[in-house]
């Protein structure tokens, strides 16, 4: 196997563990909102490098950086106009190289967002493609003739509202866009397109990245026949799509999640396997059967390494729901590996979504411990370790085109994208010396890193202790998982291995008593930072509100 990623990571041994991603803690950074170093109100790559000690001290195994490629920023970087360039807003290629060196020097791997289902309409490929129907890139995007009366080719809809088809006067055809009109979809049925996006991935692998987060990984291919989508059957739902969006009315069997995607993912895996210790996590969005899609996409050793869906990024919050999601995955995926997230840059923060913002100092540590105790890897979104709630951004300050389109029933994604608070005072809570691109709410400034670092009982202190403690328990990182029947609001499961660990979570703010009489030789594990509770064989465990308890027990043959 050839490693083309440079020698810095080799020296530190980062390239010598091909399975590093199993059970890893992946810290997601939204670069616009992490740290600004040039006083323009927008975060940058130098800011990420500046805060690398913080990331390492948190205990992250890797960071995932949302897009920083050259872009007109209509969708804040998810509309790429040049895959091989850093947008000047975030810095330069040299800044990326320095950032990745800073990460590797601290034992932190770097994964980047690869957005290849679509590009910006400002990309050179699209400008050439739309010029006429005979140019070399004419078939690089999804073009189709109008129906005889001039309407779009079919009934496909954009997630961001309206038809998924936009008329182009130069070609006198429609082009497909699953998202914004300015985000035309690439035509993956064209082998030249596949080669081009694989070349883009190679460019960053050669610069030393340790893997990719694959945006909308199930959107790459479309039905060649352009058949209409049928209505969504009763009883089915689309994960990650609000029910006030007409996109949720269709069963998207033809505009995404096509069988041809499997062969392309094998090509992508083949490229990644040319390099040492590379990993990938795919985002499976707006899917009616995420476990089945995940199983196909993560078939062991053949396609991507792991995937996550929006099943635990919904409003539904109960022990039964969490158990059902995880057990359904376990039944479906075979040798595949899960990746779980409770928050990200597209979804209301978990402190608000599941707990309505109440008592974040108790809820947030419990939620983080739960996320990191499930079998799989975990994506921790910036600010989760501080217990940040969803910000309320007024319409006049809103930046997100998605939110502007569906306001006020849906306020968009800006509430989870506000800047990271580093200190309590100042114009932007230490994020910038200028007015930030989104406001920092006072309640976030009060929970700033500088405030919490001096408080041994803070959410941040809990997060650091717990992640360090988890690192010493292999069952929590790579063991199996078995759930135990307990009444709401208790979630109980064991992480299996040589020494199985019983994990108990009280999902409510009220104290609960948990029967553990069916476990032999049960004894508490300590050192994770949560308050100890009484318990033992043939006894019970007393859990306070949002309480967490871990114990070992005798393994039965």
Secondary structure, DSSP 8 states (H G I E B T S, - for coil): ----S-SHHHHTTGGG-TTTTTT-EEEEE-GGGT--SSSSSS--HHHHHHTHHHHHHHT-SEEEE---EEE--TTTTSSEEEEEEE-TTT--HHHHHHHHHHHHHTT-EEEEEE--SB--TTSHHHHHHTT-SSSTTTTSB-EE---TTS--SS--B-TTSSBSEEEETTTTEEEE-SS-TT--BB-TTSHHHHHHHHHHHHHHHHTT--EEEETTTT-S---TT----EE--TT---TT--TTSGGGGEE-SSSS--THHHHHHHHHHHHHTTSTT-EEEEE--S-S-HHHHHHHHT-TTTS-SEEE-STTSSS---HHHHHHHHHHHHHHHTT-EEEEES--TTS--HHHHTTTT--HHHHHHHHHHHHTTSSSEEEEETTGGGT-------GGG---HHHHHHTTT---SGGGTS----SSSSTTTTS-SS--SS---HHHHTT-HHHHTT-TTSHHHHHHHHHHHHHT-HHHHH-EEEEE---TTEEEEEEESSS-EEEEEE-SSS-EEEE-TTSTT-EE---SSS------TTSEEEE-TT-EEEEE-----
